[in-house]
Amino acid sequence: MEQFYINRRNFLKTSSAALAMSYFGLNGMDILNSFKSLRVGLIGAGWYGKSDVLRLIQVSPVEVVSICDVDKNMLEEAANLISQRQKSGKKPRLFTDYQKMLAEKDLDIVLIGSPDHWHALQAIEAIHSGAHVYLQKPISLDVLEGESILKEARKFNRTVQIGTQRRSTPHLVDAKKNIVDEGLLGKVAHVEICCYYHMRFNDNPPIMEVPEYFDYDFWCGPAPMRGFDGLPHRRWRAYMEYGNGIVGDMCVHMLDTVRWMLDLKWPKKISSEGGIYVQKQSNSNITDTQTAVFEFDELNVVWQHRTWGDAPDPEYPWALKIFGENGTLKADVHKFEFTPRNGSNPIKQQVLFEKEEFPEDVTEKGIEIHVAPATRRHMLNFLSSIQDGTKPVADIEEGHISTTSCILANLALIADRPLIYDPISKTIVNDSESTALLKRPYRGDWKHPSYLL
């Protein structure tokens, strides 16, 4: 049995080195060896928190020394898994309060995989502790939280990579390089992005007692405390108190991908309409149907989601479609297809899998195996940026623009009018009522980070 683990580790070292060479050149392994002293902490030991830290372990010899979660069962499970997967075999220190973990000030990197309503406070405190941050999307629950993270990251010169790993997805990188950047589309004047997954929570469970191993008050933190109707893990996305609905969860990925592919910055104007039209039986308060329009110069990006019914294009239920005068590019997390208008053969490419190079991808519980190669490359880009002092491909500013644009779409729905955001004045232009919604109220003694602005 011991021989199996030795061989497996050597194999992973070889595959990690090969992947590193593509990012760091011929001295890739030397640079990776320099990361052995990097100490890593994880906040949020649930589904994607674990997935992110395990991808980091796969490509670099960092040491995960601390993890934090308010669910003691989840915390223990994650610690055991990490100890099995990291080369030292050591079990990380366990914390149920992220503030105590960060107060140690002994972490070089902090990965944040907690629910959206925690992202801002935890990211800022991690930055203040001296760490570089890998922050899951969306970066914030409200707009001024995002502005505050951006300001502190720049002030303290910390690298912050956002988990919008479409920017590191191999087939999408190739689509940008070989289709978009080569000008095969011609002039682009319309983009459609969508999600038709039936991913909305549609039950109405009763209020129940909080289990002793779960600190529900701390889980809610600065956000409102709903009646406890079961563990909120992953299900929290069904409630606007803790997230920004399907737009905040799924649109942010596709909008960010389009902005990256087409080199777009802030939208000039954002409008939205929708509501709960079909799935009214649930206590979920996010929209089941919504359209948003992000207006750029001579280009509209139109978002549509429905959590019911059929997708109009079943091959691309969560996707982007870029319409150019010379052809159309369809893309999602599994593939892309470029169809020229001149009658030439379509150009197609499928997602990259690395099952042989990283065999644990096949057996890991809950893994999005098609996303693993992208996340590994995203982690290497993060490490490269820390090493070189450059901005990562999904820098905090890019994450802020994509996140804020999606939040503004929800605010436009509430306001029932188009909104124009000015990132300089940090206001909605000529709209004091909507400007007041850029900052959500915090519960209890928790202090909103906008005081840093």
C-alpha positions as CSV (number, residue, x, y, z in Angstrom):
1,M,0.0,0.0,0.0
2,E,2.8,2.4,0.9
3,Q,4.4,1.8,-2.5
4,F,1.1,2.7,-4.2
5,Y,1.1,6.1,-2.6
6,I,4.8,6.8,-3.4
7,N,4.2,5.9,-7.0
8,R,1.0,8.0,-7.1
9,R,2.8,11.0,-5.7
10,N,5.7,10.7,-8.2
11,F,3.1,10.5,-11.0
12,L,1.3,13.6,-9.8
13,K,4.6,15.4,-9.4
14,T,5.4,14.5,-13.0
15,S,2.0,15.6,-14.3
16,S,2.1,18.8,-12.3
17,A,5.6,19.6,-13.6
18,A,4.4,19.2,-17.2
19,L,1.5,21.5,-16.6
20,A,3.8,24.0,-14.9
21,M,6.2,24.1,-17.8
22,S,3.4,25.5,-20.0
23,Y,3.1,28.5,-17.5
24,F,6.6,29.0,-16.2
25,G,8.7,27.8,-19.1
26,L,11.7,25.5,-18.7
27,N,12.3,26.5,-15.2
28,G,8.7,25.6,-14.2
29,M,9.7,23.0,-11.7
30,D,12.2,25.3,-10.0
31,I,9.5,27.9,-9.7
32,L,7.1,25.4,-8.3
33,N,9.6,24.2,-5.8
34,S,9.8,27.8,-4.5
35,F,6.1,27.5,-3.6
36,K,6.9,24.7,-1.0
37,S,7.1,27.3,1.7
38,L,3.7,28.9,0.8
39,R,1.2,28.3,3.6
40,V,-2.4,28.1,2.5
41,G,-5.7,28.6,4.4
42,L,-9.2,27.7,3.2
43,I,-12.4,29.5,4.3
44,G,-15.5,27.6,3.4
45,A,-14.9,23.9,3.3
46,G,-17.9,22.9,1.3
47,W,-18.3,21.8,-2.3
48,Y,-16.3,24.4,-4.2
49,G,-14.0,25.3,-1.4
50,K,-12.7,21.7,-1.3
51,S,-12.6,21.5,-5.0
52,D,-10.5,24.6,-5.3
53,V,-8.0,23.7,-2.7
54,L,-7.6,20.1,-4.1
55,R,-6.9,21.6,-7.6
56,L,-4.2,23.8,-6.0
57,I,-2.6,20.8,-4.3
58,Q,-2.5,19.0,-7.6
59,V,-0.3,21.6,-9.3
60,S,1.9,23.0,-6.5
61,P,3.7,21.8,-3.4
62,V,2.0,24.3,-1.1
63,E,1.1,23.3,2.4
64,V,-2.6,23.7,3.5
65,V,-2.1,24.6,7.2
66,S,-5.6,26.0,8.2
67,I,-9.2,25.5,7.2
68,C,-12.3,27.2,8.6
69,D,-16.0,26.4,8.4
70,V,-19.0,26.9,10.8
71,D,-20.1,23.3,10.1
72,K,-17.9,21.1,12.3
73,N,-18.8,17.9,10.4
74,M,-17.9,19.5,7.0
75,L,-14.7,20.9,8.5
76,E,-13.5,17.5,9.8
77,E,-14.3,15.8,6.5
78,A,-12.4,18.4,4.6
79,A,-9.4,18.2,6.9
80,N,-9.2,14.5,6.5
81,L,-9.4,14.7,2.8
82,I,-6.7,17.4,2.5
83,S,-4.4,15.4,4.8
84,Q,-4.7,12.4,2.4
85,R,-4.1,14.5,-0.7
86,Q,-1.3,16.9,0.3
87,K,2.3,15.6,0.2
88,S,3.1,16.2,3.8
89,G,0.1,14.1,4.9
90,K,-0.5,16.6,7.7
91,K,-3.9,17.6,8.9
92,P,-4.7,21.3,8.8
93,R,-5.6,23.3,11.9
94,L,-9.3,23.6,12.3
95,F,-11.2,26.9,12.9
96,T,-14.9,27.7,13.1
97,D,-14.2,31.5,13.2
98,Y,-12.3,32.8,10.2
99,Q,-11.3,35.9,12.2
100,K,-9.3,33.7,14.5
101,M,-7.7,31.9,11.7
102,L,-6.6,35.1,9.9
103,A,-5.5,36.6,13.2
104,E,-2.6,34.1,13.2
105,K,-1.1,36.1,10.2
106,D,0.8,33.1,9.1
107,L,-0.9,32.5,5.7
108,D,0.6,33.4,2.3
109,I,-2.6,32.4,0.4
110,V,-6.2,32.3,1.5
111,L,-8.8,30.5,-0.6
112,I,-12.4,31.7,0.0
113,G,-15.2,29.3,-1.0
114,S,-17.9,30.6,1.5
115,P,-21.4,31.8,0.4
116,D,-21.6,35.1,-1.4
117,H,-22.7,37.2,1.6
118,W,-19.3,36.5,3.3
119,H,-17.0,37.2,0.4
120,A,-16.3,40.8,1.1
121,L,-15.5,40.7,4.8
122,Q,-13.4,37.6,4.5
123,A,-11.5,38.8,1.4
124,I,-10.7,42.1,3.0
125,E,-9.6,40.6,6.3
126,A,-7.4,38.1,4.4
127,I,-5.8,40.9,2.5
128,H,-5.2,42.8,5.8
129,S,-3.6,39.7,7.2
130,G,-1.0,39.8,4.5
131,A,-2.3,37.0,2.3
132,H,-2.9,36.8,-1.4
133,V,-6.5,35.7,-2.1
134,Y,-8.3,33.3,-4.4
135,L,-11.9,34.4,-4.2
136,Q,-14.8,32.6,-5.6
137,K,-17.3,34.5,-7.8
138,P,-19.3,36.6,-7.5
139,I,-16.9,38.7,-5.4
140,S,-19.6,40.5,-3.4
141,L,-23.2,40.6,-2.4
142,D,-23.5,44.3,-3.1
143,V,-21.7,46.9,-5.2
144,L,-19.9,48.8,-2.5
145,E,-18.5,45.6,-1.0
146,G,-16.8,45.0,-4.3
147,E,-15.5,48.5,-4.5
148,S,-14.0,48.0,-1.0
149,I,-12.3,44.7,-1.9
150,L,-10.7,46.3,-5.0
151,K,-9.5,49.3,-3.1
152,E,-7.9,47.2,-0.3
153,A,-6.3,44.8,-2.8
154,R,-4.6,47.7,-4.6
155,K,-3.7,49.5,-1.3
156,F,-1.9,46.5,0.1
157,N,-0.6,45.2,-3.2
158,R,-2.1,41.8,-2.9
159,T,-2.8,39.4,-5.7
160,V,-6.5,38.5,-5.9
161,Q,-7.7,35.9,-8.4
162,I,-11.4,35.4,-8.9
163,G,-12.9,32.0,-9.6
164,T,-14.2,32.9,-13.0
165,Q,-12.1,30.1,-14.5
166,R,-13.6,30.3,-17.9
167,R,-10.7,32.6,-18.6
168,S,-8.4,29.6,-18.0
169,T,-10.6,26.9,-19.8
170,P,-8.4,25.4,-22.5
171,H,-11.0,25.2,-25.3
172,L,-12.3,28.7,-24.5
173,V,-8.7,30.1,-24.5
174,D,-8.3,28.5,-27.9
175,A,-11.6,30.0,-29.1
176,K,-10.5,33.5,-28.1
177,K,-7.1,33.1,-29.6
178,N,-8.0,31.4,-32.8
179,I,-11.4,32.7,-33.6
180,V,-12.0,36.0,-31.9
181,D,-8.5,37.5,-31.8
182,E,-7.9,36.4,-35.4
183,G,-10.9,38.4,-36.5
184,L,-12.8,35.5,-38.0
185,L,-16.1,36.9,-36.6
186,G,-15.7,40.3,-38.2
187,K,-17.6,43.1,-36.5
188,V,-19.5,41.8,-33.5
189,A,-22.7,43.7,-32.7
190,H,-24.8,41.2,-30.7
191,V,-24.2,38.6,-28.0
192,E,-26.6,36.3,-26.3
193,I,-25.8,34.5,-23.0
194,C,-28.2,32.2,-21.2
195,C,-28.9,29.6,-18.6
196,Y,-31.8,27.2,-18.8
197,Y,-30.8,24.8,-16.1
198,H,-33.5,23.7,-13.7
199,M,-31.4,24.7,-10.7
200,R,-33.8,26.7,-8.6
201,F,-34.8,25.2,-5.2
202,N,-38.6,24.5,-5.4
203,D,-39.5,23.0,-2.1
204,N,-41.0,24.7,1.1
205,P,-39.5,22.8,4.1
206,P,-40.7,23.5,7.7
207,I,-38.7,25.4,10.3
208,M,-36.6,23.0,12.4
209,E,-34.0,22.9,15.2
210,V,-30.5,23.8,14.3
211,P,-28.1,20.9,14.7
212,E,-25.4,21.3,17.4
213,Y,-22.5,20.9,15.0
214,F,-23.7,23.9,12.9
215,D,-23.4,27.6,14.0
216,Y,-26.3,29.1,12.1
217,D,-25.9,32.5,13.6
218,F,-22.3,32.8,12.4
219,W,-23.2,31.3,9.1
220,C,-25.7,34.1,8.5
221,G,-23.2,36.7,9.8
222,P,-23.9,40.1,8.3
223,A,-26.9,38.9,6.3
224,P,-30.5,38.5,7.5
225,M,-31.3,35.4,9.5
226,R,-34.1,33.4,7.9
227,G,-35.9,30.7,9.9
228,F,-33.7,27.6,9.8
229,D,-35.3,25.1,7.5
230,G,-32.4,22.7,7.0
231,L,-28.7,23.0,6.3
232,P,-28.2,25.9,3.7
233,H,-25.2,24.3,2.0
234,R,-25.6,25.0,-1.8
235,R,-29.3,25.8,-1.2
236,W,-28.5,29.3,0.0
237,R,-28.4,30.4,-3.7
238,A,-32.2,30.2,-3.6
239,Y,-32.5,33.2,-1.4
240,M,-31.7,36.8,-2.3
241,E,-30.6,37.4,1.4
242,Y,-27.4,35.4,0.6
243,G,-26.8,35.8,-3.1
244,N,-28.0,37.4,-6.3
245,G,-30.0,34.6,-7.8
246,I,-29.3,32.9,-11.1
247,V,-27.9,36.2,-12.5
248,G,-25.4,36.4,-9.7
249,D,-24.5,32.8,-9.9
250,M,-24.5,31.9,-13.6
251,C,-24.7,35.0,-15.6
252,V,-21.5,36.3,-14.0
253,H,-19.6,33.5,-15.6
254,M,-20.9,34.0,-19.1
255,L,-20.8,37.8,-19.0
256,D,-17.2,37.7,-17.7
257,T,-16.2,35.3,-20.5
258,V,-17.7,37.5,-23.1
259,R,-16.0,40.6,-21.6
260,W,-12.7,38.7,-21.6
261,M,-13.1,37.4,-25.2
262,L,-14.2,40.8,-26.6
263,D,-12.1,43.0,-24.3
264,L,-15.1,44.8,-22.9
265,K,-15.0,46.9,-19.7
266,W,-18.0,48.5,-17.9
267,P,-21.4,48.4,-19.6
268,K,-22.8,51.8,-20.5
269,K,-26.3,50.9,-19.4
270,I,-28.1,47.9,-17.8
271,S,-31.7,47.0,-17.9
272,S,-33.7,43.9,-16.7
273,E,-37.1,42.4,-16.4
274,G,-38.5,39.2,-15.0
275,G,-39.8,37.7,-11.8
276,I,-41.3,34.5,-10.3
277,Y,-43.7,33.5,-13.1
278,V,-44.0,29.7,-12.8
279,Q,-42.4,28.2,-9.7
280,K,-44.5,29.9,-7.1
281,Q,-44.8,27.0,-4.6
282,S,-41.3,27.4,-3.2
283,N,-40.0,29.6,-0.4
284,S,-37.2,30.5,-2.8
285,N,-37.3,34.2,-3.6
286,I,-35.0,34.4,-6.7
287,T,-36.5,34.9,-10.1
288,D,-37.4,31.8,-12.2
289,T,-37.4,33.9,-15.4
290,Q,-35.2,37.0,-16.1
291,T,-33.8,38.9,-19.1
292,A,-31.0,41.5,-18.7
293,V,-29.4,43.7,-21.3
294,F,-25.9,45.0,-20.9
295,E,-25.2,47.8,-23.3
296,F,-21.7,48.5,-24.6
297,D,-20.6,50.6,-27.6
298,E,-22.5,49.3,-30.7
299,L,-23.0,46.0,-28.9
300,N,-25.7,44.5,-26.6
301,V,-25.1,41.5,-24.5
302,V,-28.5,39.9,-23.7
303,W,-28.9,37.5,-20.8
304,Q,-31.8,35.1,-20.4
305,H,-32.6,32.5,-17.8
306,R,-35.5,30.2,-17.1
307,T,-35.5,27.6,-14.4
308,W,-38.4,25.8,-16.0
309,G,-39.3,24.6,-19.5
310,D,-37.0,23.6,-22.3
311,A,-33.8,25.3,-23.6
312,P,-34.3,26.8,-27.1
313,D,-30.9,25.3,-28.1
314,P,-30.6,22.0,-26.1
315,E,-26.9,21.7,-27.1
316,Y,-26.1,25.0,-25.4
317,P,-28.3,25.3,-22.3
318,W,-25.7,27.4,-20.4
319,A,-23.7,29.3,-23.0
320,L,-22.6,32.3,-24.9
321,K,-23.3,33.0,-28.6
322,I,-21.3,35.8,-30.3
323,F,-22.8,37.0,-33.5
324,G,-20.4,38.6,-36.0
325,E,-20.9,39.8,-39.5
326,N,-18.7,36.9,-40.8
327,G,-19.9,34.1,-38.5
328,T,-21.2,32.9,-35.2
329,L,-19.3,31.5,-32.2
330,K,-21.2,29.3,-29.8
331,A,-19.4,28.2,-26.6
332,D,-20.0,26.6,-23.2
333,V,-18.0,24.8,-20.6
334,H,-18.0,21.6,-22.7
335,K,-17.2,22.8,-26.2
336,F,-17.2,25.6,-28.8
337,E,-18.4,25.8,-32.4
338,F,-17.6,28.5,-34.9
339,T,-19.8,28.6,-38.1
340,P,-18.5,30.9,-40.8
341,R,-21.1,32.6,-43.1
342,N,-19.0,32.0,-46.2
343,G,-19.9,28.3,-46.3
344,S,-16.6,27.0,-44.9
345,N,-16.6,24.1,-42.6
346,P,-17.4,24.8,-38.9
347,I,-14.5,24.9,-36.4
348,K,-15.2,22.8,-33.4
349,Q,-13.3,21.9,-30.2
350,Q,-14.3,19.8,-27.1
351,V,-13.4,20.3,-23.4
352,L,-10.1,19.0,-22.3
353,F,-10.1,16.2,-19.7
354,E,-7.0,15.1,-17.8
355,K,-8.2,11.8,-16.3
356,E,-4.9,10.0,-16.9
357,E,-2.7,12.8,-15.7
358,F,-4.8,13.3,-12.6
359,P,-6.6,10.0,-11.9
360,E,-8.2,11.3,-8.6
361,D,-10.4,13.5,-10.8
362,V,-12.3,10.3,-11.7
363,T,-13.1,9.3,-8.1
364,E,-13.3,12.6,-6.3
365,K,-16.8,13.1,-4.8
366,G,-18.7,16.1,-6.2
367,I,-16.0,17.1,-8.7
368,E,-16.9,18.9,-11.9
369,I,-14.5,16.9,-13.9
370,H,-14.8,19.0,-17.0
371,V,-13.8,22.1,-15.0
372,A,-10.8,20.6,-13.2
373,P,-8.3,21.4,-16.0
374,A,-9.4,25.0,-16.1
375,T,-9.2,25.4,-12.3
376,R,-5.7,23.9,-12.3
377,R,-4.6,26.4,-14.9
378,H,-6.3,29.2,-13.0
379,M,-4.4,28.2,-9.9
380,L,-1.1,28.2,-11.9
381,N,-1.9,31.6,-13.3
382,F,-2.6,32.8,-9.7
383,L,0.8,31.5,-8.5
384,S,2.5,33.0,-11.5
385,S,1.1,36.4,-10.8
386,I,2.2,36.2,-7.1
387,Q,5.7,35.2,-8.3
388,D,5.9,38.0,-10.9
389,G,3.9,40.7,-9.3
390,T,1.6,40.9,-12.3
391,K,-2.2,40.9,-12.5
392,P,-3.8,37.5,-12.9
393,V,-6.1,36.7,-15.8
394,A,-9.2,37.1,-13.5
395,D,-7.9,40.0,-11.5
396,I,-10.1,41.5,-8.8
397,E,-11.0,44.5,-11.0
398,E,-12.3,42.2,-13.7
399,G,-14.2,40.2,-11.1
400,H,-15.7,43.4,-9.7
401,I,-16.9,44.6,-13.1
402,S,-18.6,41.3,-13.9
403,T,-20.1,41.0,-10.4
404,T,-21.3,44.5,-10.2
405,S,-22.9,44.4,-13.7
406,C,-24.9,41.4,-12.6
407,I,-25.9,43.0,-9.3
408,L,-27.0,46.1,-11.2
409,A,-29.2,43.9,-13.5
410,N,-31.1,42.8,-10.3
411,L,-31.3,46.4,-9.1
412,A,-32.6,47.5,-12.6
413,L,-35.3,44.8,-12.2
414,I,-36.3,46.3,-8.8
415,A,-36.2,49.8,-10.1
416,D,-38.0,48.9,-13.3
417,R,-35.8,51.2,-15.3
418,P,-32.3,51.1,-16.9
419,L,-29.3,52.0,-14.7
420,I,-26.0,53.7,-15.5
421,Y,-23.3,53.0,-12.9
422,D,-20.4,55.5,-12.5
423,P,-17.4,53.6,-10.9
424,I,-15.7,56.9,-10.2
425,S,-18.4,58.5,-8.1
426,K,-19.7,55.0,-7.1
427,T,-23.3,56.1,-7.8
428,I,-26.1,55.3,-10.1
429,V,-26.2,58.3,-12.4
430,N,-29.2,60.6,-11.7
431,D,-30.9,58.0,-9.5
432,S,-30.5,58.5,-5.8
433,E,-33.1,55.8,-5.0
434,S,-31.1,53.1,-6.8
435,T,-27.8,54.5,-5.5
436,A,-29.1,53.8,-2.0
437,L,-29.3,50.1,-3.0
438,L,-25.6,49.8,-3.8
439,K,-25.0,49.0,-0.1
440,R,-27.1,46.4,1.7
441,P,-27.8,46.8,5.4
442,Y,-25.7,44.5,7.7
443,R,-27.2,42.6,10.6
444,G,-26.2,43.2,14.2
445,D,-22.7,44.4,15.0
446,W,-21.2,43.5,11.6
447,K,-19.7,46.5,9.9
448,H,-20.1,47.1,6.2
449,P,-16.7,47.6,4.5
450,S,-17.8,50.7,2.6
451,Y,-16.2,52.7,5.4
452,L,-12.9,51.9,3.7
453,L,-13.9,53.9,0.6
